[in-house]
């Protein structure tokens, strides 16, 4: 918690016949902040200091000291739900077995859309096994909101030994942050045995389930632009006010720079609470953390000289930062809370192109461009269980051997984690089928990665990138045809008129609009932003709007969902403009010229790595 300083001393009063002092200042209550840790109200600004004594001659008393500044400590908890049970529950047998309800919190009130629900569960798991057998137990845990799963995670307990019996008992803890709209909700914690080898009588006891309602982040609604100083000697982060579309306040230095630098000199990742910005600087091989409320940058790590950060992201639970090197096949993992390096992970051979993570923070996925693949570059997806030092390599290998695999294009995001039938699936887009048929989708449950399948449809001609929504709908852009594919679950339900050379896709934070960045092409079509309204399943998408923009990549959307920002090609280091559009009025705005070369831009948290200008050439 940050303690604010005293207000400065009031100035000395005029002369007076007697010694008099200024009255005491009174600081107002601190505003509500984001619950980074702990509970309680924001820090109250202290009173200003007392005015100084006047001289012994006629004069007015010294004025009160100014009010103390607002605090931004942890916010208050307006609503809380808690339930505890000590009655043991034995899991039914079966593979899988039936679901067992472990705990329930009823009628939790979320009064506005500006609140989030933090769910914490803790309980004891026990099981036994006779001697001489392997012991492996696979259990799936879920949290349901009004009967619909919002969190799902499979845990494998491997207690393999021989020659002795086993009586395992250990704690299990789960944490998930839900972002429902305003309403009253019942949250249910449940689990089931997916499979077991050699173990008997899995039992859960001493179950605690807690739900706390917090204010969303109070960080300002800025756009953060990574660029160079005019003399190209310093890397900077500037704050852009999207309402006025101007730079506001002092820019933050994040290391040195040099002229003629590579296109992604600066790679960015923003934290889920939007209070921390991580900046990887290629020139000085350093990783910086910028506190977005105080504008303070701290160097937290020095990369190897050959390191080339190509993608970064922070997990939705704000616990881990992942940074991928383009060339070495290494992903570095950091403790985001303590700003400390943890370990290296080795991915499949090839270029680490982009990252995405499941909403429950259980798994990070890496898109890899294997340049040694034949007959062309082979696309690979690796899975990293969050918080572990293991990597599951090439999860779609069996499908790729039958149908071919995608050649991922630069830093385009070729995959997404989407909801389906109450769980999460990782889906990767496949352009290059071996039989030259239309493209398809490779899909697998996040908790059962090798149980994968191929999704085909004649409208999937050249799928490039996708985005998903919590209501199981998803949208897919294509590189060579003028249609956007809309799906409900794994079923194609509609094609939406668009333009060729669709480049990027994003959903606004309020989930009301889909934004598609269109690049100008040889058929003389204009570059710009296509804005599509999100509507319920069963209703055809209404005509979309097109906003002309001289931009072609690096799209980001502000936290209030009102503005989209993007960058342009990077064929030479002369481009300094940032382009933006008003998503409410659906109009383009004047380009904003930055003081130096622009490298990346970010405005709000997403579960995939930020696309920088390195991905936009050619």
C-alpha positions as CSV (number, residue, x, y, z in Angstrom):
1,X,0.0,0.0,0.0
2,X,1.4,3.4,-0.9
3,X,1.4,6.1,1.8
4,X,1.0,9.6,0.3
5,X,3.3,12.5,1.6
6,X,2.1,15.4,3.6
7,X,0.7,18.5,1.9
8,X,3.4,21.3,1.7
9,X,3.6,23.9,4.5
10,X,1.3,26.9,4.0
11,X,3.2,30.2,3.3
12,X,4.0,32.6,6.0
13,X,1.3,35.1,7.0
14,X,1.7,38.9,6.9
15,X,2.8,40.8,10.0
16,X,0.4,40.8,13.0
17,X,0.4,42.2,16.5
18,X,0.4,38.7,17.9
19,X,1.6,35.2,16.9
20,X,-1.1,33.5,15.0
21,X,-1.1,30.2,13.1
22,X,-3.0,29.0,10.0
23,X,-5.7,26.5,10.5
24,X,-5.1,22.8,9.8
25,X,-5.6,21.5,6.2
26,X,-7.9,18.6,5.6
27,X,-7.1,15.9,3.0
28,X,-10.1,14.2,1.3
29,X,-10.6,10.5,1.2
30,X,-8.5,8.5,-1.3
31,X,-10.4,7.2,-4.3
32,X,-11.1,3.5,-4.7
33,X,-8.2,1.6,-6.2
34,X,-7.7,-1.8,-7.7
35,X,-7.3,-4.7,-5.3
36,X,-3.7,-5.6,-6.0
37,X,-3.4,-7.1,-2.6
38,X,-5.0,-6.9,0.8
39,X,-8.4,-5.3,1.5
40,X,-9.6,-2.0,2.9
41,X,-10.2,1.5,1.7
42,X,-7.9,3.6,-0.4
43,X,-5.3,5.6,1.5
44,X,-6.7,8.9,2.8
45,X,-4.6,11.9,1.8
46,X,-3.2,13.4,5.1
47,X,-4.0,17.0,6.2
48,X,-1.8,19.8,5.0
49,X,0.8,21.1,7.5
50,X,-0.2,24.0,9.8
51,X,0.5,27.5,8.5
52,X,3.6,29.2,9.9
53,X,3.5,31.7,12.8
54,X,3.0,35.3,11.7
55,X,5.3,38.2,12.8
56,X,4.2,40.3,15.8
57,X,2.5,43.0,13.8
58,X,-0.8,43.4,12.0
59,X,-1.5,40.8,9.3
60,X,-3.8,38.0,8.2
61,X,-3.2,34.4,9.5
62,X,-1.2,32.0,7.2
63,X,-3.6,30.0,4.9
64,X,-4.3,26.4,5.3
65,X,-1.9,23.9,3.7
66,X,-3.3,22.3,0.5
67,X,-5.3,19.1,0.6
68,X,-3.3,15.9,0.4
69,X,-3.3,14.0,-2.9
70,X,-5.7,11.1,-3.5
71,X,-4.6,7.6,-2.5
72,X,-4.7,4.6,-4.8
73,X,-4.4,1.7,-2.4
74,X,-6.5,-1.4,-2.4
75,X,-10.2,-0.7,-2.9
76,X,-13.0,-1.6,-0.5
77,X,-15.0,-4.8,-0.7
78,X,-18.6,-3.9,-1.0
79,X,-19.9,-7.5,-1.2
80,X,-18.5,-10.8,0.0
81,X,-19.8,-14.4,0.0
82,X,-18.3,-17.3,2.0
83,X,-19.1,-20.9,2.6
84,X,-17.4,-23.7,4.5
85,X,-18.1,-27.4,4.8
86,X,-16.4,-30.0,6.9
87,X,-18.4,-33.0,5.6
88,X,-16.3,-35.3,3.5
89,X,-17.4,-36.0,-0.1
90,X,-16.3,-39.2,-1.9
91,X,-16.0,-39.1,-5.7
92,X,-18.1,-41.6,-7.6
93,X,-16.2,-44.1,-9.7
94,X,-16.1,-44.0,-13.5
95,X,-14.0,-42.6,-16.3
96,X,-15.2,-40.0,-16.2
97,X,-17.2,-40.1,-13.0
98,X,-20.2,-37.9,-12.3
99,X,-19.8,-34.3,-11.1
100,X,-19.6,-33.7,-7.3
101,X,-20.7,-30.3,-5.9
102,X,-18.1,-29.2,-3.4
103,X,-19.5,-25.8,-2.4
104,X,-21.9,-23.1,-3.4
105,X,-22.2,-19.3,-2.8
106,X,-25.8,-18.0,-3.4
107,X,-27.1,-14.6,-4.5
108,X,-23.9,-12.6,-4.8
109,X,-24.8,-9.1,-5.9
110,X,-22.8,-7.4,-8.6
111,X,-24.3,-3.9,-8.7
112,X,-22.6,-2.4,-11.8
113,X,-20.6,-3.5,-14.8
114,X,-17.5,-1.9,-13.2
115,X,-17.1,-4.7,-10.7
116,X,-15.2,-8.0,-10.8
117,X,-15.7,-11.1,-8.7
118,X,-12.6,-12.8,-7.2
119,X,-13.2,-16.4,-6.3
120,X,-10.9,-18.4,-4.0
121,X,-11.4,-22.1,-3.2
122,X,-9.3,-24.2,-0.8
123,X,-9.9,-27.8,0.3
124,X,-8.1,-31.1,1.2
125,X,-7.9,-34.0,-1.3
126,X,-7.1,-37.5,-0.2
127,X,-6.9,-40.9,-1.9
128,X,-5.2,-44.2,-1.1
129,X,-3.7,-47.2,-3.0
130,X,-2.4,-50.6,-2.2
131,X,1.3,-51.5,-2.8
132,X,2.7,-52.5,-6.2
133,X,0.5,-50.3,-8.4
134,X,1.1,-47.0,-10.2
135,X,-1.1,-44.2,-8.8
136,X,-2.3,-41.6,-11.2
137,X,-5.4,-39.5,-10.6
138,X,-6.9,-37.0,-13.1
139,X,-9.5,-34.6,-11.6
140,X,-11.2,-31.7,-13.3
141,X,-12.2,-28.7,-11.2
142,X,-14.9,-26.2,-12.4
143,X,-16.5,-23.0,-11.1
144,X,-20.0,-22.3,-12.4
145,X,-21.8,-19.0,-12.6
146,X,-25.6,-19.5,-12.5
147,X,-25.0,-23.1,-13.8
148,X,-22.6,-22.2,-16.6
149,X,-18.8,-23.0,-16.3
150,X,-16.5,-20.0,-16.2
151,X,-13.4,-21.8,-14.9
152,X,-12.2,-25.3,-15.7
153,X,-8.8,-26.9,-14.9
154,X,-7.6,-30.5,-15.0
155,X,-5.0,-31.6,-12.5
156,X,-3.1,-34.8,-12.7
157,X,-1.8,-36.3,-9.4
158,X,1.0,-38.7,-10.2
159,X,2.0,-40.6,-7.0
160,X,3.7,-43.5,-8.9
161,X,5.7,-45.8,-6.6
162,X,6.1,-49.5,-6.2
163,X,6.5,-51.8,-3.2
164,X,4.5,-49.7,-0.7
165,X,1.0,-48.5,-0.2
166,X,0.1,-44.8,-0.4
167,X,-2.2,-42.6,1.5
168,X,-2.1,-39.2,-0.2
169,X,-3.5,-36.1,1.4
170,X,-2.8,-32.6,0.3
171,X,-4.3,-29.1,-0.1
172,X,-5.8,-27.8,-3.3
173,X,-6.3,-24.1,-4.0
174,X,-8.0,-22.3,-6.9
175,X,-8.3,-18.6,-7.8
176,X,-10.3,-17.1,-10.6
177,X,-11.4,-13.5,-11.4
178,X,-14.8,-13.3,-13.1
179,X,-16.1,-10.3,-14.9
180,X,-19.9,-10.6,-15.1
181,X,-22.3,-7.9,-16.0
182,X,-24.5,-6.4,-13.3
183,X,-26.8,-8.9,-11.6
184,X,-27.2,-11.5,-8.9
185,X,-25.2,-14.7,-9.2
186,X,-24.8,-18.1,-7.7
187,X,-21.3,-19.6,-7.9
188,X,-20.7,-23.4,-7.6
189,X,-17.5,-25.2,-7.1
190,X,-17.6,-28.8,-8.5
191,X,-15.2,-31.6,-9.5
192,X,-15.1,-35.0,-11.1
193,X,-12.6,-37.8,-11.6
194,X,-11.7,-38.0,-15.3
195,X,-9.5,-41.1,-15.0
196,X,-7.5,-43.0,-12.3
197,X,-4.9,-45.8,-12.2
198,X,-4.4,-47.7,-9.0
199,X,-6.0,-45.2,-6.7
200,X,-9.0,-45.7,-4.5
201,X,-11.5,-43.5,-2.7
202,X,-10.7,-40.0,-3.8
203,X,-12.2,-37.8,-1.1
204,X,-12.5,-34.1,-0.5
205,X,-12.9,-32.5,2.9
206,X,-12.6,-29.1,4.7
207,X,-13.9,-27.1,1.8
208,X,-13.7,-23.3,1.8
209,X,-15.2,-21.1,-1.0
210,X,-14.9,-17.3,-1.0
211,X,-16.2,-14.7,-3.4
212,X,-15.3,-11.0,-3.1
213,X,-16.6,-8.2,-5.3
214,X,-14.0,-5.5,-6.2
215,X,-14.0,-2.3,-8.2
216,X,-12.3,-2.7,-11.5
217,X,-9.0,-0.9,-12.1
218,X,-9.1,2.9,-11.7
219,X,-6.1,3.4,-13.9
220,X,-6.6,6.2,-16.5
221,X,-7.9,5.4,-19.9
222,X,-4.6,6.1,-21.8
223,X,-3.1,4.7,-24.9
224,X,0.6,3.8,-24.4
225,X,2.9,4.3,-27.4
226,X,6.4,3.0,-27.6
227,X,8.7,5.2,-29.7
228,X,12.1,6.8,-29.9
229,X,13.3,10.2,-29.0
230,X,13.8,12.7,-31.9
231,X,17.6,12.0,-31.9
232,X,16.9,8.3,-31.7
233,X,19.1,7.9,-28.5
234,X,16.4,7.0,-26.0
235,X,13.4,4.6,-26.0
236,X,10.3,6.2,-24.6
237,X,6.7,5.3,-23.5
238,X,4.3,8.2,-24.0
239,X,0.8,8.5,-22.6
240,X,-1.9,9.5,-25.2
241,X,-5.3,10.8,-24.0
242,X,-7.7,9.2,-26.4
243,X,-10.4,11.9,-25.9
244,X,-8.1,14.7,-27.0
245,X,-5.8,12.4,-29.1
246,X,-2.7,14.2,-27.6
247,X,0.3,13.3,-25.6
248,X,-0.2,14.1,-22.0
249,X,2.4,14.4,-19.2
250,X,6.1,13.4,-19.3
251,X,7.2,10.4,-21.4
252,X,8.9,7.6,-19.5
253,X,12.5,6.5,-20.6
254,X,12.9,2.8,-21.0
255,X,16.5,2.4,-22.0
256,X,18.8,3.4,-24.8
257,X,18.2,3.3,-28.6
258,X,20.2,3.7,-31.8
259,X,19.3,4.9,-35.3
260,X,18.3,2.4,-37.9
261,X,17.1,0.0,-35.2
262,X,15.1,-3.2,-36.0
263,X,11.3,-2.7,-36.4
264,X,10.4,-4.3,-33.0
265,X,13.0,-2.5,-30.9
266,X,10.3,-2.2,-28.2
267,X,7.8,-5.1,-27.4
268,X,5.0,-4.5,-25.0
269,X,2.7,-6.4,-22.6
270,X,0.2,-4.8,-20.2
271,X,-1.1,-6.3,-17.0
272,X,-4.7,-7.3,-16.5
273,X,-5.3,-4.6,-14.0
274,X,-3.7,-2.1,-16.5
275,X,-1.4,-0.7,-13.9
276,X,1.9,-2.2,-15.2
277,X,3.4,-2.0,-18.6
278,X,6.3,-4.4,-19.5
279,X,8.7,-3.2,-22.2
280,X,11.4,-5.4,-23.8
281,X,14.1,-3.2,-25.3
282,X,16.1,-5.0,-28.0
283,X,19.0,-2.5,-28.1
284,X,20.0,-2.6,-24.5
285,X,18.7,-6.2,-24.1
286,X,16.6,-5.3,-21.0
287,X,13.2,-5.8,-19.6
288,X,11.5,-2.8,-17.9
289,X,8.4,-2.6,-15.8
290,X,6.6,0.8,-16.0
291,X,4.2,1.6,-13.1
292,X,1.5,3.3,-15.1
293,X,0.0,5.3,-12.2
294,X,3.4,6.8,-11.1
295,X,5.2,6.8,-14.4
296,X,8.2,5.1,-12.9
297,X,10.2,2.6,-14.9
298,X,12.4,-0.1,-13.3
299,X,14.8,-2.4,-15.1
300,X,13.9,-5.9,-13.9
301,X,16.0,-8.2,-16.1
302,X,19.0,-8.2,-18.6
303,X,18.5,-10.5,-21.6
304,X,21.3,-12.3,-23.4
305,X,22.8,-10.1,-26.1
306,X,21.4,-12.4,-28.8
307,X,17.9,-12.3,-27.3
308,X,15.1,-11.0,-29.6
309,X,11.8,-10.6,-27.8
310,X,9.1,-11.3,-30.3
311,X,6.1,-11.8,-28.1
312,X,5.1,-11.2,-24.4
313,X,1.9,-11.6,-22.3
314,X,0.8,-11.5,-18.7
315,X,-1.6,-14.2,-17.5
316,X,-5.1,-13.1,-16.6
317,X,-4.5,-13.8,-12.9
318,X,-1.6,-11.3,-13.0
319,X,0.8,-13.9,-11.6
320,X,3.2,-14.6,-14.5
321,X,4.9,-12.8,-17.4
322,X,6.0,-14.8,-20.5
323,X,8.5,-13.5,-22.9
324,X,9.3,-15.4,-26.1
325,X,12.6,-15.2,-28.1
326,X,12.2,-15.3,-31.9
327,X,15.2,-17.4,-32.7
328,X,16.3,-19.6,-29.7
329,X,13.2,-21.5,-29.1
330,X,13.2,-20.2,-25.5
331,X,10.3,-18.7,-23.5
332,X,11.3,-16.9,-20.3
333,X,9.0,-16.9,-17.3
334,X,8.8,-14.2,-14.7
335,X,7.0,-13.7,-11.4
336,X,4.9,-10.7,-12.2
337,X,4.1,-9.8,-8.6
338,X,7.8,-9.7,-7.5
339,X,9.2,-8.7,-10.9
340,X,11.7,-11.6,-10.8
341,X,12.9,-14.1,-13.4
342,X,11.9,-17.7,-12.7
343,X,13.1,-20.0,-15.4
344,X,13.6,-20.8,-19.2
345,X,11.3,-23.1,-21.1
346,X,12.4,-24.7,-24.4
347,X,9.7,-24.9,-27.1
348,X,9.7,-26.8,-30.4
349,X,12.2,-26.0,-33.0
350,X,11.5,-22.8,-35.0
351,X,10.6,-19.2,-34.5
352,X,8.4,-18.3,-31.5
353,X,5.8,-16.1,-33.3
354,X,3.1,-15.3,-30.9
355,X,1.5,-16.2,-27.5
356,X,-2.0,-16.6,-26.1
357,X,-3.4,-17.8,-22.8
358,X,-6.6,-19.5,-21.6
359,X,-9.0,-17.3,-19.6
360,X,-8.5,-19.4,-16.4
361,X,-4.7,-18.8,-16.5
362,X,-4.1,-22.5,-16.7
363,X,-2.2,-22.8,-20.1
364,X,-0.1,-20.6,-22.3
365,X,0.1,-21.5,-26.0
366,X,3.0,-20.7,-28.3
367,X,2.7,-20.4,-32.1
368,X,5.9,-21.5,-33.7
369,X,7.0,-21.1,-37.3
370,X,9.3,-24.0,-38.2
371,X,11.3,-22.7,-41.1
372,X,12.8,-26.2,-41.7
373,X,9.4,-27.7,-42.4
374,X,8.6,-29.2,-45.8
375,X,7.4,-28.4,-48.3
376,X,7.0,-25.0,-46.7
377,X,7.3,-23.5,-43.2
378,X,5.3,-25.7,-40.8
379,X,3.1,-24.2,-38.1
380,X,3.4,-25.7,-34.6
381,X,1.5,-25.1,-31.4
382,X,3.1,-25.8,-28.0
383,X,1.3,-25.8,-24.7
384,X,2.8,-24.6,-21.4
385,X,0.9,-25.4,-18.2
386,X,1.1,-22.1,-16.2
387,X,3.3,-22.2,-13.2
388,X,5.2,-25.3,-14.3
389,X,8.5,-25.9,-16.0
390,X,7.1,-28.3,-18.6
391,X,6.2,-27.9,-22.3
392,X,3.8,-30.0,-24.3
393,X,5.2,-30.0,-27.8
394,X,3.4,-29.9,-31.1
395,X,-0.1,-30.6,-29.8
396,X,-1.6,-30.9,-33.3
397,X,1.1,-33.2,-34.8
398,X,-1.3,-36.0,-35.5
399,X,-3.7,-33.7,-37.4
400,X,-0.8,-32.0,-39.3
401,X,0.4,-35.4,-40.5
402,X,-3.0,-36.0,-42.2
403,X,-4.0,-32.5,-43.3
404,X,-1.0,-30.3,-43.4
405,X,-0.3,-27.5,-41.1
406,X,-0.5,-23.7,-41.3
407,X,2.4,-21.5,-42.3
408,X,2.1,-18.7,-39.7
409,X,2.6,-15.3,-41.1
410,X,5.0,-13.1,-39.2
411,X,3.3,-12.0,-35.9
412,X,-0.3,-12.6,-37.0
413,X,-2.2,-14.3,-34.1
414,X,-3.1,-17.6,-35.7
415,X,-5.0,-19.1,-32.8
416,X,-7.3,-18.4,-29.9
417,X,-8.6,-20.1,-26.7
418,X,-12.4,-20.1,-27.0
419,X,-15.4,-21.4,-25.0
420,X,-17.2,-24.5,-26.0
421,X,-19.7,-26.7,-24.1
422,X,-18.8,-25.3,-20.8
423,X,-15.0,-25.7,-21.2
424,X,-12.1,-24.1,-23.2
425,X,-10.6,-25.1,-26.5
426,X,-7.4,-24.1,-28.2
427,X,-8.1,-23.6,-31.9
428,X,-5.5,-23.0,-34.6
429,X,-6.2,-22.0,-38.1
430,X,-4.9,-24.1,-40.9
431,X,-4.4,-22.6,-44.4
432,X,-2.3,-25.2,-46.1
433,X,-4.2,-28.4,-46.3
434,X,-2.3,-31.2,-48.1
435,X,-5.1,-31.9,-50.5
436,X,-5.4,-28.2,-51.5
437,X,-8.9,-28.1,-50.2
438,X,-10.2,-25.0,-48.3
439,X,-8.6,-24.2,-45.0
440,X,-9.8,-25.7,-41.7
441,X,-9.4,-25.4,-38.0
442,X,-7.5,-27.6,-35.6
443,X,-9.2,-27.8,-32.2
444,X,-8.5,-29.4,-28.8
445,X,-9.8,-29.1,-25.2
446,X,-7.4,-27.2,-23.1
447,X,-7.7,-30.0,-20.4
448,X,-7.2,-32.8,-23.0
449,X,-4.8,-31.5,-25.6
450,X,-4.3,-34.6,-27.6
451,X,-8.0,-35.3,-28.0
452,X,-8.0,-33.0,-31.0
453,X,-10.2,-32.7,-34.1
454,X,-10.4,-31.0,-37.5
455,X,-13.2,-28.6,-38.3
456,X,-13.9,-28.0,-41.9
457,X,-16.3,-25.9,-44.0
458,X,-16.4,-24.7,-47.6
459,X,-16.4,-21.0,-46.4
460,X,-13.1,-21.5,-44.6
461,X,-11.0,-20.5,-47.7
462,X,-7.9,-18.8,-46.2
463,X,-8.4,-18.4,-42.4
464,X,-5.8,-16.1,-40.9
465,X,-6.8,-15.0,-37.4
466,X,-9.7,-15.3,-35.0
467,X,-11.3,-14.0,-31.8
468,X,-13.8,-15.5,-29.5
469,X,-16.5,-14.2,-27.1
470,X,-17.8,-15.6,-23.8
471,X,-21.1,-16.6,-25.4
472,X,-19.3,-19.2,-27.5
473,X,-19.4,-17.1,-30.7
474,X,-16.2,-16.5,-32.7
475,X,-15.2,-14.6,-35.8
476,X,-12.5,-15.5,-38.3
477,X,-10.8,-13.2,-40.8
478,X,-9.3,-14.5,-44.0
479,X,-6.3,-13.3,-46.1
480,X,-7.4,-13.9,-49.7
481,X,-11.2,-13.7,-49.8
482,X,-13.7,-10.9,-48.9
483,X,-15.6,-12.8,-46.3
484,X,-15.4,-13.0,-42.5
485,X,-16.6,-16.2,-40.9
486,X,-19.0,-16.1,-37.9
487,X,-19.3,-19.3,-35.8
488,X,-21.5,-20.4,-32.9
489,X,-19.4,-22.9,-31.1
490,X,-17.8,-25.1,-33.7
491,X,-20.5,-24.5,-36.3
492,X,-20.2,-22.0,-39.1
493,X,-23.4,-19.9,-39.1
494,X,-22.7,-17.0,-41.4
495,X,-20.3,-15.3,-43.8
496,X,-20.0,-11.5,-43.4
497,X,-19.1,-9.3,-46.4
498,X,-15.7,-7.7,-46.0
499,X,-12.6,-7.0,-48.1
500,X,-9.6,-8.9,-49.2
501,X,-6.4,-8.7,-47.2
502,X,-8.0,-8.7,-43.8
503,X,-5.1,-8.1,-41.4
504,X,-6.1,-8.2,-37.7
505,X,-9.2,-8.8,-35.6
506,X,-10.1,-7.7,-32.1
507,X,-13.2,-7.5,-29.9
508,X,-13.8,-4.3,-27.9
509,X,-13.5,-4.8,-24.1
510,X,-17.3,-4.3,-23.7
511,X,-17.7,-7.1,-26.2
512,X,-20.2,-5.1,-28.3
513,X,-18.1,-4.7,-31.5
514,X,-15.7,-6.7,-33.7
515,X,-12.9,-4.6,-35.3
516,X,-11.1,-5.8,-38.4
517,X,-8.1,-4.0,-39.8
518,X,-8.1,-4.0,-43.6
519,X,-4.8,-3.4,-45.6
520,X,-4.7,-1.8,-49.0
521,X,-4.0,-4.2,-51.7
522,X,-3.2,-4.5,-55.4
523,X,-6.8,-4.2,-56.3
524,X,-6.6,-0.6,-55.1
525,X,-9.0,-1.1,-52.1
526,X,-8.5,1.4,-49.4
527,X,-7.0,0.5,-46.0
528,X,-9.2,1.0,-43.0
529,X,-11.1,-0.4,-40.1
530,X,-14.3,-2.5,-40.5
531,X,-16.6,-2.3,-37.4
532,X,-19.1,-5.2,-36.9
533,X,-21.8,-5.3,-34.3
534,X,-21.9,-8.3,-32.0
535,X,-25.4,-9.8,-32.0
536,X,-27.0,-12.9,-30.4
537,X,-26.9,-16.3,-32.2
538,X,-29.9,-16.8,-34.6
539,X,-29.8,-13.2,-35.8
540,X,-28.0,-12.1,-39.0
541,X,-25.2,-9.6,-38.6
542,X,-26.4,-6.1,-39.7
543,X,-24.3,-4.2,-42.3
544,X,-21.0,-3.1,-40.9
545,X,-19.2,0.3,-41.0
546,X,-15.9,1.0,-42.8
547,X,-13.6,3.7,-41.5
548,X,-10.8,4.7,-43.9
549,X,-7.4,4.7,-42.1
550,X,-3.9,4.9,-43.5
551,X,-2.8,2.0,-41.2
552,X,-2.1,-1.6,-41.5
553,X,-1.4,-3.3,-38.2
554,X,-0.6,-3.1,-34.5
555,X,-4.3,-2.5,-33.5
556,X,-5.4,-1.9,-30.0
557,X,-8.7,-0.7,-28.4
558,X,-9.0,1.6,-25.4
559,X,-10.3,0.2,-22.2
560,X,-13.6,2.2,-22.5
561,X,-14.2,0.6,-25.9
562,X,-14.6,4.0,-27.6
563,X,-11.4,4.3,-29.7
564,X,-9.2,2.0,-31.9
565,X,-5.6,2.8,-32.5
566,X,-3.2,1.3,-35.0
567,X,0.2,1.8,-36.8
568,X,1.4,1.6,-40.4
569,X,3.9,-0.2,-42.5
570,X,7.6,-0.1,-41.4
571,X,9.6,-0.2,-44.7
572,X,11.9,2.5,-43.3
573,X,12.4,4.2,-40.0
574,X,10.6,7.4,-41.0
575,X,7.1,6.6,-39.8
576,X,6.0,8.5,-36.7
577,X,2.2,8.6,-37.0
578,X,-0.3,6.8,-34.9
579,X,-3.8,6.4,-36.4
580,X,-7.1,6.2,-34.6
581,X,-10.9,6.0,-35.1
582,X,-13.9,6.8,-33.0
583,X,-15.9,3.5,-32.7
584,X,-19.0,5.3,-31.5
585,X,-19.3,7.8,-34.3
586,X,-17.4,5.5,-36.7
587,X,-15.2,8.2,-38.0
588,X,-11.4,8.6,-38.5
589,X,-9.4,11.1,-36.6
590,X,-6.4,13.2,-37.5
591,X,-3.1,11.2,-37.3
592,X,-1.1,11.8,-34.2
593,X,2.6,12.5,-35.0
594,X,4.9,11.2,-32.3
595,X,8.3,12.8,-31.5
596,X,10.2,9.8,-33.0
597,X,9.9,6.4,-34.7
598,X,6.9,4.4,-33.4
599,X,7.3,0.7,-32.6
600,X,4.3,-0.5,-30.7
601,X,1.0,0.6,-29.1
602,X,-1.2,-0.8,-26.5
603,X,-4.3,0.5,-24.6
604,X,-6.0,-2.4,-22.9
605,X,-5.3,-5.9,-21.7
606,X,-5.8,-8.8,-24.1
607,X,-5.0,-12.5,-23.7
608,X,-2.6,-12.6,-26.6
609,X,0.7,-10.9,-27.4
610,X,0.8,-7.4,-28.8
611,X,1.5,-7.1,-32.5
612,X,4.3,-4.6,-33.1
613,X,5.4,-3.0,-36.4
614,X,7.8,-5.9,-37.1
615,X,4.8,-7.9,-38.2
616,X,3.6,-5.4,-40.8
617,X,6.3,-5.2,-43.4
618,X,5.7,-6.8,-46.8
